Amino acid sequence: MKLLRNALWMSLALFAAACADAKSVDHAALTGKLAEVNKRICACKDMACVDSTEKEFALLWQEVLAANKDDRAVLSKYAEQDVEHNKCVKEAMAAMGHK
């Protein structure tokens, strides 16, 4: 159920980003923020931690998509962080006994 809710958050972020106007963004800073959230979610030991970092990641991902919605090359660079994030979410959920 939690993973379904998290998927919904990501879908909403994608939708909002698709509707947003492109803006200038500091890619290095945004990459750093995403990496920091990924580190924190990999260290999560409870559901509250997973939920809060998922929300933070969704907001940052919304920024990524809003600024780069038409640039597949840039989005592919960010995709690695998204894959890492999803891996950490699955590992954190498994460690807590969720499937």
C-alpha positions in Angstrom: 0.0 0.0 0.0 2.8 2.4 0.9 4.6 1.7 -2.4 1.3 2.4 -4.3 1.0 5.7 -2.4 4.6 6.6 -3.2 4.0 5.8 -6.9 1.0 8.1 -6.8 3.2 10.9 -5.3 5.7 10.4 -8.2 2.8 10.4 -10.8 1.5 13.7 -9.3 5.0 15.2 -9.4 5.4 14.1 -13.1 2.0 15.6 -14.0 2.8 18.9 -12.2 6.1 19.1 -13.9 4.6 18.5 -17.3 2.3 21.5 -16.7 5.0 23.8 -15.3 7.0 26.3 -17.3 10.6 25.5 -17.9 13.0 27.5 -15.7 16.7 27.9 -15.2 18.0 25.5 -12.6 21.4 24.9 -11.0 22.0 21.3 -12.0 24.9 20.7 -9.7 22.9 21.9 -6.7 19.9 19.9 -7.7 22.0 16.8 -8.2 23.5 17.3 -4.8 20.1 17.6 -3.2 18.8 14.5 -4.8 22.0 12.6 -3.8 21.5 13.8 -0.2 17.9 12.6 -0.1 19.0 9.2 -1.6 21.6 8.9 1.2 19.0 9.6 3.8 16.4 7.2 2.4 19.0 4.4 2.2 19.5 4.9 5.9 15.8 4.8 6.8 14.8 2.4 9.6 11.1 3.3 9.9 8.1 4.2 7.7 8.0 7.8 8.8 11.5 8.3 7.5 10.7 6.6 4.2 7.5 8.8 3.8 9.2 12.1 4.5 12.1 11.4 2.2 9.8 10.2 -0.5 7.9 13.5 -0.3 11.1 15.5 -0.4 12.4 13.4 -3.4 9.1 13.9 -5.3 9.3 17.7 -4.9 12.9 17.7 -6.1 12.0 15.4 -9.0 9.3 17.9 -9.9 11.9 20.6 -10.2 14.0 18.4 -12.4 11.1 17.7 -14.7 9.9 21.2 -14.8 13.2 22.6 -15.8 14.1 19.8 -18.3 10.8 18.4 -19.6 12.0 18.6 -23.2 15.6 17.7 -22.7 15.9 13.9 -22.8 19.7 14.1 -22.5 19.6 15.9 -19.2 16.7 13.8 -17.9 18.7 10.6 -18.6 21.5 11.9 -16.3 18.9 12.4 -13.5 17.4 9.0 -14.2 20.4 7.3 -12.5 19.5 9.1 -9.3 15.9 8.0 -9.7 16.9 4.4 -10.1 19.2 4.6 -7.0 16.3 6.2 -5.1 13.9 3.4 -6.0 16.5 0.8 -5.1 16.9 2.4 -1.6 13.1 2.6 -1.1 12.7 -1.1 -1.9 15.6 -2.0 0.4 14.2 0.1 3.3 10.8 -1.4 2.8 12.2 -4.9 2.7 14.2 -4.3 5.9 11.0 -3.3 7.6 9.3 -6.5 6.5 7.2 -4.9 3.7 7.1 -6.4 0.2 
